[in-house]
Amino acid sequence: MPRTRIALAIAVLATMSTVLAGEKPMKVYIMAGQSNMEGKAQVRTIARLNMTDDAKQMYQDMNVKDGLPSAVKDTYCVYFNGGDKHRGKERPVSVQKGPLKPGFSGETTEKTSFGPEYTFGLYMHKHLQSPILIIKTAWGGRDLVQQFRSPSGGEYEKDKDRFGNPTGYYYGQIIKHVKSVLADPGKYHPGYDKSAGYEIAGFVWFQGFNDMIQRYPKEEYGRLLACFIRDIRKDLNAPKMPFVIGVMGIGGIRKDDSFRKAQEAPAALPEFKGNVAAVRTGQFWDMELVRIQNKLNEAAKKELLAKNPKLGGRSLSKAIGKAAKSMAPKVLTPEEAKFLTVATSNAAYHYMGSAYIYGRIGKAFADAMIEMSKTTAAP
């Protein structure tokens, strides 16, 4: 064969290999919810992962350097917040974008925090080994019964929420922000290959606290969440998009919790078999932290009641909280005292602001997404 033909054949083969390598669409994952999707785990709590054997591998996977976890390779995130009325004020839309690492939470100081998106992206990339874009939308203190209510959920008794936003406003915001990103994905991920395109590969929902504390039939949450899933898929033109439900887990495992059962209910519907998964997050509660806290609180309670046997109710609870802090040095071992300081950075309703809890939740979301992708992938 003449050299010119050989050279031409080699060039054609090289071009074909480049095209084939770029044919894989970029995976896009949407993560939405309220404050626990925003994320409240401060970076300093990552040290807790290295204190027990069940989380040391995650610490290593984060590739921690000088106390900070590394950005996830080929994985980018864009986070939308604000753009609503809140306590009498109009809030501008807040947009954060860049390589996936802690900080997509509204706190970008030295106390930078994160939610489940960090380890979700970390383990999705370990599985896929290809570019990923996470679109995150979250607003703290919002409910599904009114504020995230989707179109097929039906009318609600009030036209506006307590802040003045229309019913269903936040559902509309999710759709709006996701579509704005998908109109130009390259603006948010520099590795986006326009010729290969993108695939909406999954949705993660982590919400529920505000509905849990409201007085309405808990079964209604399950109905509304099923409507939400159908509407999201319809409005994003992703009929079989895998959907992960993060079931409330504050306080740990609770077997007879009507609200948690309502959150899980959509995953059991025949129409959602194999493409909707409920992840029980209570299993990831930090029980070693609970043990240490209980030890400290019991010692404080004993001392307080010895001084005032009539102390009880809320007065006793408040007194225990104050006394426990000062008693730690004489009640806890040095190791327990250090653990207590490192393991938590926020309140219980924010999963203790714990990297140990949020980190394992994010990984569980990824595991569920990966498992569903095996059955929802196109043949």
N, C-alpha and C positions, 0 to 999 in steps of 0.2 A: 504493500500500500504506500502511495506517495506520502512524503513527509507532511505536505500541506493538509492532506485528508486526515492523517493521524492527529495532527495538531488540532484540526477542527473537531474531530471526534472527542478528543480529551476536553476541549473547551465546552462542548455540549454536555458531556457527562458531569463536568464541574458545575455547570449551570443547573442541571437537573438535581444534583445533590443539594445545592443551595436552596432551591425551591422546595424540595421535599423536606429539608430541615426546618424551613420556615412555615410549613403548612399547618402546624399545630396552633390552634387559636389560643390567645391568652385567656387564662381562667380568671373570671371575675366573681368575687364573693361579696354578698351584701350582708352587713351586720347591723341590726337595729334594735332599739329598745329604750329603756330609761336610764337612771343613774348607774345601775350596775353594768350596763353596756358601755356607758361613758368610761367607767373604770376608776377605782379609788385606791389601787394598790401602789403605794409609793415605792420607788426604786430601791430604797434602803432595805425593804423587807425581802428582797431577793436573797439576801444572806441566809434567811430562814431555810431556803431550799437545800442548803448544804449541811443542815443540822440533823437530818434523819435520812435513813437509807432509801425511803420511798420517793424521795425527790432529788437526790443527788445527780441522777442522770439528766434531769431537766436543767439543773444548774449548769452542767457541762454543755448541754445542747445550746444554752443561751450564749456560750462563749463569753463569759463575763471577764471584762478587763478593767482594772481600777474601780471595781464596784459597779460598773455599768455593763449591761448586756449589749451585745453587738446587734447591728441592723441585720435583718434577715435578707439573705442573698436573693436578688431578682424579684423581691416582693415590695410593693409600694402600697401606701394607704392614703386615702383622702377622707377626712372627717368633717361632717357638717353639723353645726349646732346653731342655736339662735334663730333669727328670722321670724320671731313671734312676739306676742305681747306677754309681758311678764311683770306682775306687780305694778301695773299702771304705766309701764314703759315699753316702748318699741325697741326690741333688740335687733341689731343688725345681724345678718348671716355671718357666722364664723366659719372659715374654711382653713383647714390645716392639711398639708399634703407633703409627701416625701417618702423616703425609704422607711419601711416598717421597723419601728423600734418604740420603746416607751415614750410617751409624750402626746399621743393622740387622745387626750382626755380633758383638755382645758387647763391643765397645769404643766407649764413648760419651763419651770424654774428648776433649781437644784432638787426640789421635791417632786420632780416629774413623776407622774403616775400613769398607770395603764390598766386596761381591762382585759377581757378574754381575747381580744384581737391579736395580741402579740404572740402568744403561744399557739393560737389557731393558725396564724400565718406561718409560724415557724415549722409546725408539723405538717401542714399542707404542702409546704415547699419541700420538706424532706421526702414526702411521698411522691410528689409530681416531678420535682427537679426541672421546673419550667417557670416562666414568668407568671406572677400572680398580682392582681390588683384587688385590694379590699376597699369597698365603699362603706363607710360607717356613718350612720345617722343616729343620734341619740339625744334625748332631752330628759333631764331628771324630773322625777315627780309627775309623770304623765300616765294616764290610764287607758285601757283598751275599750272600756264601756262607752266612753265619749270621745276622748282626744285622739286616739289611734283608730277609732271606729272606721271601718272600710265601707264602701258603698252598699254591698249586699247585706250588711248587718242590719239595715233598715233605719228608720227614723229614730231619733232620740228625743226625750221629753224636753230638752233644752237646746236652743239654737247655738248658744255660745258657752264656753267653759268659764271658770271663775276668773280667768285672766282677760277674757274678751275675745278669745280665738274661736272661730266657727267650729262646730262639732265635726270631727273627722279631719281637722286641719293637719295634724301631724302625719296621718296616712298620706295625704296629698303631698306633704313636704318630702316624704321618703321617695315617692314616685318622681317628683320634680327633680330632686338632687341626683338620683340614680340616672335618669335620662340625660341630665346635663353632662354628666361624666361620660356616658356612653356615646354621646354625640362627638366627643373628641378624646378618646382614651389616651392618645399619645401625649396629651397635656399633663397627664397624671402618672404615666409610666413611660420612661424614656426607651424602654426595651420593646414597646408595642410595635408589632409588625402589621401594618395596615393591610398588606396582601393576605395575611393569614386571618386577620380579624380577631374577634373575641367570642367567648362563650359565657353566658351567665350560668355559672356552675353550681351555685347554691346560695341559700339565705339562712342566716342564723338570727333567731329571735330570743332576746334575753330581757324579759320585762315581767311585771306582775305585782310588785309590792303595793302600788296604789290601788289596784283592784282588790287585792287581798284584804285591805283594811276598810273597804267600803261595804255598805249594807245593801247587797243585792244578791239574788240567787247565784251561787258559785257556778252552777251548771251553765249559766248564761255566758260565762267567760269562754268555756269550751266551744259553744256555738259561734261566738264572735271571732274566736281565733281561727276556726275552720273557714269562716267567711273571709277573714283576712288573708289566709293562704290562697284561697281561690282567686280573690281579687288581685293580689300581688302578682300571681302567675299570669293572669289575664292581662293586666295593665303593662307588664313587662314582656309580654309575648313569650313566656317561658313556661309552657303548660306542664312540664314534668320536672321543673326545677327542684332539686332536693331541698328540703326545708327542715332545719333543726330547731326544736323547741327547748330552750333552757328552762327546766322546771325549777321553781323556787326552792332554794336549799338553805336559807338562813336558819342557823341553829342546829343544822345537821339533819340526820335522817328522822323522818316522822312518817309512820306507816298509815295512820288514820287521819290524813289531812285532806279535807274536802276540796280546798282550793288547788292543791297540787294535783289531785286527781282530775280536776277540771282542766288544768293545763295540759295534762297528758292525753286527755280524751281524743283530740283530733287524730293523733298518731294511730289510734285503734280503728278509725273509720276505714271501711273497705276501699274507698276511692283513693285513700292515701297510703295504702299498703306498699311498703318498699320505697316510698319517696318522701315520707315524713317520719322523723324520729324524735322521740322525747328523751332528753338527757336529764337524769335526776342529779342535780348539783349538790344535794345534801350530803352525798357520800364523800365529798371533797372538803368538808368542814375540818378544821384543824383541831383534832381531839386532844393532842398534846398541849396545845394552848388552853383548851377548856380545862384540862386537868390542873394546870398551874393556876389559872384564874380561880377555879373552885377552891383550891387549897388556900389561896390568899384570902378569898371572901369569907370562907368558913372561919378562919382565924380572926378576921376583923369582926365578924358577927359575934363570936364567942366573947371577945374582949368587950364589945359594946354592951352586950346583954348582962355581962358581969357587973358593969357599972350602972346600968339602968335596965332592969328586968321588964319594965313596962313599955319599952321602946318597941314599936312594931309598924307594920304597913309601909307606906311610902317614906315615912320618916326614917325607918330602919334601913331601907334600901339606899336612900341618899347618904346616910351616915356610913354605911358599909363602903360605898364608892369613895368617899373622902378618906376614910381610915385605911383602906386597903393600900393606897399609894404610899403612905408614910410607913406602913408596916412591912412592906416588901423586903427591906434589908435584913430584918430579923426573922422573917418567916420562910423565905425562899433560899435555896442554895444559890451560890454565885452563877451556876449554869442556868438555873431556872429564871433568875432575875434577868440575865442577858437574853434568854429566849423570849421572855415577856416583852422586852424592849424592842427586839428585832422583828418579832413575828406579826406585829399589828401596827396599823397607821390610821385606822378609821373605826367607825362604829360597826356594831354587829350587822345592822341592816345594809351596810356596804361591804359585807363579807370580810369584816375586820380590816379592810384595806390591806389584805394579805396576798402577797405574790404566790404563796403556797396554795391558797384557795383559787384565786383567779387563774393562776398558771395551769393548774390541773383541770379546771373547768374548760379553758380554751383548748387544751389538748383533747379532752373528751368530745368537744364539739367537732374537732378535726377528725377524730376517729370515727364518729358517727357519719360525718359527711363522706369520708372515704369509703365506708361500708356501703352507704346508699349509692354511691357513684358506680359501684359494681353492677347494680341492677338497673340503673337509669341510663347508663351510657348507651349511645347509639350503636347498633350492631355493625 
